[in-house]
Amino acid sequence: MGNCWCRPAHKPTPDHPTNIHHVTASNTAPADENVYDSNGYSATSTNLTTWISQSSGSFTTIWGNNATEQIEAFTNGPIIAYSNLRAFTYAQLKAATHNFRPDMVVGKGGFGVVYKAEVNLLGSLSHPNLVQLLGYCHEDGKFILIYEFMKKGSLNRYLFGKRSVQPLPWDTRLKVAIGTARGLDYLHSLEKPIIYRDFKSSNILLDEFYDAKIADFGLAFFGPLTDNSHVSTLVMGTLGYADPEYVSTGHLFVKSDVYSFGVVLVEMLTGLRAFDRKRPSGQRVLVDWVKPHLTKRKGLKNIMDSRLEGKYPSKEAKQIAYLAVKCLRPEPLLRPSMKEVVETLEQIEAVSLRTGDHNIHSTEQHN
C-alpha cells in the first residue's frame, strides 16, 4: 500500500504481461515516502471515492471481513478470469462495511489502472504468505479490491506507528521476515517468475497470529526465466526500497525484489523508515546511512530499534544484519536468491529454537 513513484528509465522498453497503463502516484504522500511524477508516459485518471481522497491514479482496497455475514449473503456477480473471485456492487460494499468504516479500509494503491491486472494476478495465485483476494468492485469508475481480513494491519504500523502501538518483539520480527521471504520465493519460483517490484513494510499485512502476508500486487511484473537476465521497463517503486540498478537503468531483475527485502530487514532491525525527509540530509535514505554499521558489532548495537529495549539475541541480530548486507549488494547477480534467503532465515530460527535463544533476552548478557 502507500504511495509509489515512477519515472522513465533510460531508453525504456516496456514489456508488460498485460495491457497495463502506469499512472502517477498520489500527490498526498506521507512524510516517509517521496513521490515522483513524470510526464514521460500515458496517465489515466480514476475517480476515487470521496472517503479516500480525490487524487488521481489510485484505487481502494478494503477488508473483506468484519462484515462476513453480509458479504456471504450477497449473490455472485460476474467473474474476471477466475471463478473463485466474486464481483460486488458498490452499494453492497457500502452496506457490508457500514459506509466504509475506517477500520475496514486497508488503504489506497498507487496505480489504479492496473486494477484489473492485479485482480487477475491475485486470482491465479495461492500461497499462505500472499494475501487472499476475495472479490472486487468495478463500477462507475470506482475500483475496489476486497481482501481477506488481516486483523493486525500492516507491518509499518508496528515499526513506525504511534508510541501507543505495542512494538513487535524480536521473535515476531523474525517470524514476519521468514513469512514474507517465503512469499517472495514462491513468486520467484513460479514457472514464469513474478517480480513483485514494490516490496515494503506497508505492503506486509499481519493476521491475528502475526503471520505475514504480502499484499498489493499493482506493480507485479513477469520476470525473466533466469536470475542472470533482466527485463527493461518503466521505473516504478517507492523511494528508499527500489533497487538502485533498476532505478538507474530500467533493468528489472528477479533479484530486484531481494534488494527491497534487504531494506525491510534493515527497517525491522532499526525501527526506522526506509526514507524519511524529516531526518538530516545524510540520513534520509536509511540504507545509505546505516549500511556501514551493519557489519560492526558496536555499530549494529547503536542502530538497533530502541523500542526493543535491548531484548534481542545479539548473535541473531548480527546474522540478520549480515544477510541484509548481502541482499543490498549493488550488483543484482551477487545478491542471494530468495530461496537462499529463506534457507538462511530458517536456519537462524532453527538454531534459536534448539538453543533456547528464541526466548527474548537482553543483549547485555552477550556484551
N, C-alpha and C positions, 0 to 999 in steps of 0.2 A: 504494500500500500504506500501511501505517501506520494510525494511529488517527484517527478523524474525530469531529466533534462535530455536534450538531444541536439545534435549538430551534425552537419555533413562531414563525413570523413574525407580525407584527401582522395579525390577521384573515386567516389563511392560507386560500388557496383552492386546494387540491391539484388538479393536472390531470395525472395520470400517464399515460404512454403505455401502460403495462402495469399489471397488478394488483400493485403493489409496496407492501409494508408496511415502513416505516422503523423501525429499532431503534436502541437506544443503542449508543454505542461501547464498546470495551473499557475497563475501569477500570484497566488497567495500561499507561498511556501513558508513552512515553519522556519525558525531561525537556524535549525541544524542542517537543512538541506537546500543547497543552492539550485536555482532553476535557470536554465539557459533556453532562450528562444532562438529559432533560426528561421530565416526566410528562404532557405535553400531547398525546401521540399513542399509538397502539397499539404495544406492543413484543412481539415474538415471540422466544423464546429458541431457539437452535440448540445441539445437543450437539456441542461441539468435541472433536476427538480429543485425548487427553491429552498427546501430544507437542508440542502448541502451547500450550494453556492451557485453563482451564475457564471463561473469560469468556464471557458470553452475547453473542449478536448478532454472531458473526464466522464467516467461512468460511476455508478454507485454499486457498492456491494453491501448486502445486509445479511444478518444472521438468518438461517433457515430454521431456527428453533426458538424456544421460549414461547412459541405460539404453535407448537406441534399439532395440537388437535385441530386448530383452524386450518392449517396448511394441509393436513392429511385429508380434511373433508372436501378440499377443492377437487373439482373434476380435472381430468387430464386435458392439457392443451396440446397444440401441435408440437411436434418434436423437431429439433435441429439435429440431424445426423444420428443421434444416439437415443435409443428407446428408454434409457434409464434417466433421462432428463425430462423435466416437466416444465411446460410453459405456464406462467401465471399472468393474470391481468394486473394492471396497476392497482385497480380497486381492491382486488383480493389481497395483495401485499399490504396495502394501506390498512385494511381491516385486521389482518393477521398480526401486524406489528404495532397495533394501537397507534395509528397515524405516524409510523416511523419513529417510535420512541428511541431516544439516543442510545440506550443500551443494546438495541437490536441492530444498530448500524455499525458496520465494520469500518467503512471509510470510502474514499474515492480513489479510483485508479487514475493514472496519469494519461492514459491514451484510450479514450472512449471508443474510437472507431475500430479498435482491434477486438472489440467486444465479441463478435461472432467467432473469431478465431479462437479466443480464449474458451468460449463455450464448447466448441468442438474439440479443442485440445484436452481440456479437463474431462470432458465426457468420455474420452478414449483411454484415460489413464487411471490406474488403480494401484495405490501403494499406501501402507499405513502412515507414511510421513508426508503425504500430499493431501491437502485439504480436499474434501469431497464436495463436488458441485452438485447441488440437489435440483436446481432449476434456474430459470431465467425469465426476464420480462423485457420485451422489446415492443414498446407501444408509444405512438405519438412522439417519437424522438427520445423517449426515456429508455435508458439502458441499465438494467439492474440484474445483478447476479445474486443467487441465493445459495449460501454455503451452509455446510453443517455447523452446528453451534459449537464454538470453541470458548468455553467458559472463562478462561483466564485472559483472553485477549492476546495482544501481540507482545513479543519479547521486549521490544524497546520500552514498553510501559514499565517493565520491572528494572530495566537497566538505567533508564533516564527519566522515569516518571517522578511524580511528586514524592516528597520525603515520607508521606503517609503510606505510600505503597511499599509493602514489605519486600526488601531486596531478595533476589534469588540466592540461596546458599550454594556453596561450591559444587556439591554433588548434583544439584539440579542443573546447574550450568553445563556440567559435563554431559548429563543426560540429554539436554537440548542440543548440544554440539553433535553428539552421536546420531540423534534422530534426524537432524537436518542434513548431516553428511550422508546418511543412508538415502534420504530423499533425492539429493543431487546425484548420487551414484546410480540410483535407479534410472533417472533421466538420461544420464550419460551412457548407460549400458544397454539402452534400447537398440533394436536392430537399426533404426535410424535415430541416432543420438539427438537429444534435445538440449540446447543450451538455454538455461533459464534466463540469463542476461541481466537480471536486476535483483540479485540476491542481497538482502539486507535485513536488519533486525526487525524492521516494521512489517516485513513480509513473512515473518515466522509467527505462527499462531500456536497457542498453548491450550490444551484441554484441561479438564478439572484435575487430571493427574500429572500435569505438566509434560505430557507427551507433546512433542513438537511436530507441526505440520507446515509445509511450505504452501503459501497462498499467492494469489495474484500472478497469473501467467500471461499477462497482457503483452509482455515483451519476449516471450519464449520464441525460440528460433531453431529450426532444424539445422544441426551442425554437420561437419564433415564426418566421414566414416572412420577416420583415424585421428589420433591425438596430435600427430605432427603436421596436420594440414589445417587450413582455415577457410572461412568464407568472408567475403568482403561485403559490408553492409553499412547503412546509415548508423552513425554512432548514437547510442541511446543508453541511458542508465542514470544512476544517481551519483552526484559528486561525492568523492571520498570512498566509494565502493568499486567503481568501474576500473577494469584492467587498464593500466596506462598504455600498454601496447595497443589495445583496441581503440582507446581514445585518440592516440596519435596517428594511427594508420588506417583505422577502419577494419583491421583484420581481426575477426572474431574466432577464437579458438574454443574448443570444449573446455580447456583449462582456464579460460577467462573467468568461468564460474569459480574455479579454485582460488583465484586471487580474491574475489569478493568474499568467499568463505573465510579466507585468512583475515580479512578486515573484521568480520563479525567475531572471530575468535579474539582479536585484539580488543574489541568492544566488551566482550564478556570478561576478559582479564582486567581491564581498566575501569569499566563502568563509564566510559567516555564515548561521546558520539563520534562517528567517522568523520564528520565535518561539522564545525561549529564556528560561525563567524564572530561569535562573542569572545572567543579565545584570542590571545595575541596573535599577530600575523604569522609568526613562525610556528604556531601550534594549531592552526585552524584545521589542517589536514592531519588527522590523528596518526596515520601510518608514518607519514614523513617525520612527525615529531617523536614518536616513541619507538620506532623500529630499532634504532641503535641501542636502546635499553633492554630489548627483549632477550638478548643473549648474555646479559651480565646479571649475575646473581643479585647484587645490591641494587643495580639499576631496575631490575624487574620488581623487586620488593617496593621500590619507591613509586612505581606507577600502578601497582595493583589497586583495584577498587577499594576505596576506604570504607565502603559500606559493608565489606566482608569482615571488617574489624580484625584482620589477621587470621581469620578462621578458615584456613585452607591448607592442604598439604603442599609445602613449598616444592617438593620434587615433582608433583603432578603439574603445578603451575609452570615450572621450568620446562617440562616436556611439552605442554600445550604451547608455550611461547616459542619453542624451537620449531614445532610443527607450523605455527603461524608464519614464522620467517620463511620456511620452505614454500608455503603457499603464496607468499608475497614476492617471490623471486621475479625480477623484471622480465626474464626470458620465459615465455609460456611453456616451452618444451622442457624446461628444467624443473617445473613445478611437479609435485606428486599428482597422480590421478586421484579422483575422489574415492575410488576403491582402496587405494593405498592410505588415504586419509582415514577412511572408516576403519581399516585394519589397525592403524596406529592408535586411534581413539579407543577402540575396543580392547586393545592390549593394555592401555593405560587403566581402563576401567577394571579389567580382569585382575591386574596386579593389585589395584586398590582394594577390590573385594577380597582377594586372597590374604592380603596383609592386614586388612582392617583399616587402611588409610581412608576408606570412604567415609568413616566417621569424622565429621568436620572437627578440626582441632587447630589450635593456634600455631602459627609458623614460628613463634618464639621457641618452640620445642626443637626446632631444626637449626637454630642460629646460635 
